Amino acid sequence: MIKIVLADDHALVRMGFKMLLENETDIEVIAEADSGEAACELILNQRLEFDVLVIDLTMGGISGIEATRRIISHKPDTKILGLSAHEDPSYIRHMMHAGASAYLSKRSAPDSLITAIRAINAGQLFIDPHLKDLIAERQENLDPNPIDVLSEKEFEVFIHLAKGASANDVAEILNVSPRTTGTHLYNIKQKLNASTQSDLTLIALRHDLIKP
């Protein structure tokens, strides 16, 4: 069972999402928060056991982006899905850079939320397919093309990481040591001006190197 925390400052929105999710036999909403502060309280202070946090970006008090940043700084393995009416690529970039594993537009089909939750619970990253072209249009000239700047081995590692594999997963897949993978990861981030694994996913999407 995938245990969900819903964070949105509109009670009717939370109720709608809860009804949608609880139609699924493998998903259960175990807690709700009406602000970013309340989400942080549940997760960081009350130490609630859950699998995925679904959080709105724009709420009273701290934003979903800031709440994500605070949660990830203390619990870096937390799986967070950012949900918003904002489709500007800058919001997506800030949310993913804060440490979210997924970003979904509120205009998306209901099934997309369920797909995204299952994807990030399985360790994958997820970007709303509807937003992929917007990301590419705004950012295509702002970062180096991985094909041009990475070595063959670095590019192979980059693609696995962009698809959501951990550094240890990549080491096992490529039959190399974790230390070697770590070195490749450092070099990749330096060459692509990336800070997080989510940044790598966004770069790969912008250059049509992976499918959303």
Secondary structure, 3 states (H helix, E strand, C coil): CEEEEEECCCHHHHHHHHHHHCCCCCEEEEEEECCHHHHHHHHHHCCCCCCEEEEECCCCCCCHHHHHHHHHHHCCCCEEEEEECCCCHHHHHHHHHHCCCEEEECCCCHHHHHHHHHHHHCCCCEECHHHHHHHHHHHCCCCCCHHHHCCHHHHHHHHHHHCCCCHHHHHHHHCCCHHHHHHHHHHHHHHHCCCCHHHHHHHHHHCCCCCC
